[in-house]
C-alpha cells in the first residue's frame, strides 16, 4: 500500500533525493534511476522499487511511473555507521543569489549513496548553508577534485539542466597520465557505454552514446604526461575512458588500469602499497580545473577555476611537470 514519508522520520533509514530535470521528463522511474545510479543495473533498481524504498511526491512509486521535470524522487537507504567526515566545510569558489561553486576535494563523494551519506559534498554543504536547499548541477567522481557547481532554486535547476544537456558550457580538466603522450593536441570521438562485466560501473568504448573529448599536452617526461582535457559531451567516466582507450590512462585510476583489479581490491579493502605503486599514484590524478558558461539569469560570462589540490601540486612537482595558467 502507498505510504507517507512522514512515517519514516523515526525509521532506521536515510532518504536521498534525486531531482528530475527537463531532459529526463517522461522517463519511466526505473530507467531514470538506472541512469542516475551509476553502480546499479535497471534490474537492481526495479528490486529497490519493489522493496518499497522509492517515493515520488511522498508516495510509494511503481517502476512504470513516468517522472516529470520538477519531481523529487526519494530513495530510502538503511542507515549505516560512518566514520567522522574529515571535512567540516568546502572552499567557496563562487557564489551569487543563484549559484554556488565549491572546490571538491579528492576522496569525497559528490552525492549521498547507499554506502555514504555524511562523507559527501552535498551533506557538508547542508551544514555550511543551513538556510539553503542546494541542488548539484553535475557530479564529479569520488577521486576527482575541483569545480563542483550547485544551484539555489528549482527555476535555476531547469535553466542549468538545459545548458548542460545542450553542452552550452566549457569544462577543462587537468590529468596526469601514465606514459609520454605523443600528441600536442588530440581529439577523440568514440562512443562510451557500460561494459557489463564484473564491475558494473566500469565503462567501455565502441558502444553506447557518442562522446567527444579534446586533449592538449601541457608537459611531459619519459614516464608521465600532464594534459588538459576538454570534454564536449558528458558521459560517465568520459575522460578516463577515452584516455584508457588511447593507452594513456589517468595515473592512480583503479578502475581503468589493469582491468580494474585494484578497484576490486579497494572494495574488498585488500589493496596494498604495491598495488598503488603499480597504478603510478595513490589516487586518481584528475582535477576539474575550470567551468565556463553564460550565467543562466544574467547571461554574462562566468568562469570558475579551482586551484590544484596539494597532492596534485606535489605530484607534478616531483615529476618536474609544469603548467602556466593562461
N, C-alpha and C positions, 0 to 999 in steps of 0.2 A: 504494500500500500504506500502511496506517497507520504513523505514525511516532511516535517517542518524543521528548518535548520536551527531554530531556537532550541529545540530539544537536544541539540548536540553540544551546547555550550559547556556542559559539565562532563562530556564524554572523553574517553582517552584517545581523542583524535585531534589532529590539526587540519585546518581547511586551507587549501591552496587555490587561489583564484586565477583564472585564465580569461582575459578579455577577448571577445570576438571582434576582429577588425573587418572593415568593409570587404577586402578581398576574400575573406572566409565566409561571407554571407551565403546562407542556404546550404552549407555543407552538412552532411549527416554528423551527429555528435561524435560517433566513434571515429570517423575519419578526421574530424577537426582535432580531437585529442591525440590520435596517432601521429598527426603532423606536428603537434606541439611537444609531445613527449618523446624525445629522440631515442630513449632506451626501451621503448615499449612497442611491440607489434600491435597491429589492429586487433588481432585475436585476444591479446592480453588486455587491451583497452576494453574490449567487449566483456571480458570476465570481470573487470573492475566495476563496470556499469551494472552488470548482473548481480554483483555483490552488494548493491545499494549504496555505493560510495560516491556517486556523481549527482550533482544537483544543478539545476538551471532555474533561476527565479525562485530559489528557496524550496524547490520541489524535486523529488526524485525524478530522474530523467531516463528515457529509454535510448538505446543505441541509435534508433531510427529517427530521433528528433532532429529537425532541421534548425541549426543555430542561426541567429541573426546578429548583424553588427550592433554592438552596444550590449549584447548579452554578457553576463558574467557566469562562467562555468566554474563550479567549485568541486574539488576532489578532496575526499577525506583520506588522510593517511594516518596510520597508527602513530601515536606519539612515541618517540624514542629518546633515550637519554643521550644528549650530545655533549661533547666537550665544550668548555667555555670558548666563545668566539675571541680570537686574538685581536680583532679589530673593533674598536669602540665607535669609530666614525670613519668616513671616507673623504678624501680630499675633494673639495668642490672646484671644478674647472670652469664652470659657467652656471649662472642662474639668472632668470628673469621671471616675470609673472606667469610664464607658460611652461618653461623648461628648466631642468636641472641636469647637468652633466658632471659625472664624477670620474675619478681615476681609480678604476677597479684593480686591486692587487691580484697578482697571480695566486692561485690556490683557493680562490673564493668563488663559489657558485654565483651566477647572476640571479637565479630564481630558486625558490624552495623546491625540494624534490622529496621523494619518499625516504631518502637517506639523510637529508639535512634540511633544517629549517632556520635555526639560529645563525648558522655559519653561511649566510647568503647575503649578497649585496642589498637586496630589497628589504630584508629583515633589519639589517643595520640602519638603513635609511628611514625605516619606520620610527626608530628611536631618535634618529638625527633630525627628522622633520615630523614631529608628532602631530602637528595640526594639518598635515597634507596627506592626500592619498596619491602617492606617486605610482605611475604605471611605466614599466620598462617599454621602450620603443623597439629594442632589439635585444640580442643576447651575445655574450662572449663566453667562450669555453672556460671551464674552471681554471685551467693553467694559463690562459691568455690574459694579459694585463692591458690596461689602457682605457680609452674613452668609452664610457657607458652612459647612454642618454635615456632620460626618463621625462615623462610629461605630467602636467598637473591637473589636466581636465580631460573628460571624455571627448569633448569637441576637438581638443588638440590631438588626441589619440587618432581620430579619424583622418585629420589632415596629414599627420606624420605617417600613418599607415599607407596612405596613397603615395606619399613621397618615397617611402621605402619600396613599396610594391612596384612602382614605376621607375625605380632606380634613378630618381632625380636628386642624387647626392653623390658625393665623392668620399671614399674611405681609403686611407693609406695605413697599412700595417708595416711594421719592421720585423724581419725574421732573420735569425741566424740559422743557416742550413749546413748540413754536412757536405763537404766537397767543395771544389773550386768551380763556381758557377761559370760556364763557358760563354755566356751571352751578356752583352752590355744591357740589351733590352730583349725581353721575350714575352710574347703573348700566347696564352694557352686557351683554346676553345675546345673543351672536352666535357661531355655530359657526365653528371655525377648522380649516383643513386645508391641505395642501400645494398651492401654486399650480400646480405642474407647468409652469413657464415656464423661461426660460433660466437662472435662478438657482435651483438645486434646493432650497436651504434656505429660500427665501422662502415665507412662508405667506400665506394669504388668508382672507377671511371668506365666509360663506354656504355652506360645505361642510365636511365632516369632523366633528369631535366638538364637542358643545355646550361652550360656555365662558362664564364669567361673571366680570366684573371690576367692582368698585365704585371710583369715583374721588371724591376730595374736593379742592376748590380750597383751597390754603393761602395763596397770594398771587399777584399778577399785576401786570404793567404793560401797556402797549399792544401789546407785541410778544412777550412770553414769559409763561408761567404756571408756577408751582410747584405740583405736585399730589402728593397721597398716593394710591397705587394699591393696592388690596387684592384680589388675585385669589382667587376662590372655587374655581377649578379650576386645573389645572396643564398647560395646553397650551403647546407650543413657541412662544416669542416672544409669549405671550398679551398682555401689557400693551402691547407695541409695536404689535401688530397691531390691537388694539382702539382705541388712540389714533389710529393712522393712519386707521382706519375712521371715527372721529368727525371727522377733519380737523385734528387737533392732534397731529402726530407728535412723538416724542421728539427734542429738539434734538440734532443730530450723528448721527442714525441713518442710516447709509449704505445700509441695506437697504430702508427703508420711506419714504424721501423721494425724489421724482423717479424712481420705478420701479426703484430700486436701481442707478442709473448710477454713483454714487460707489462703491458696493461693488465693482462690476466693475473700476473704475479702481484701487481699492485692491488687489485681487487681482493686477492686471497691473502694480502699482507705478508707475502713471502719475497718481495723484491729486495735485492741486495745492492750494496755499493758497487759491486762488479757489474750488475745489470745496468745501473745508471751510468757507469763509465762507458759501457758499450754504446749507450744512446748518445754520448757526447756531451750531455749536460744533465744536471739534476732535475730540471723541469723543462717543459715545452717553451722554447725561446721565441715566442710570438707576442708582439705588442701592438695594440691598436693605437697608433700614433696620432692620427688626425681624422676628424669628421667635418666635412664641409657641405653646407646646404643653404637654401634660402629659408629664412625664418618663416614658418607657416602662417603667421599672422601679419608681421611687418613686411615680409618679402625681402628683407635686407640680407646680404650675405653673412653667413655665420660660420666661422672657422674655429673649431675647438681642438686644441692639442694637449696631449698628455706626455710629460717628460718620461724618459725611460726609468723604470724602477732600478733600485740599487744593484740587484743581482744581474740585471741585463747590462748595466754600465760596467760592472766588474768583469763580466764575461767578455765583453767586447774589448775592454782594456787589456785583459790577459792575452788576447789574441792579436792585440795591436790593430784592431779594426776601427776605422774612423768614419764619422758621419758629420757633414757640415750642414747645419739647419739652414734651409733656404728662406 
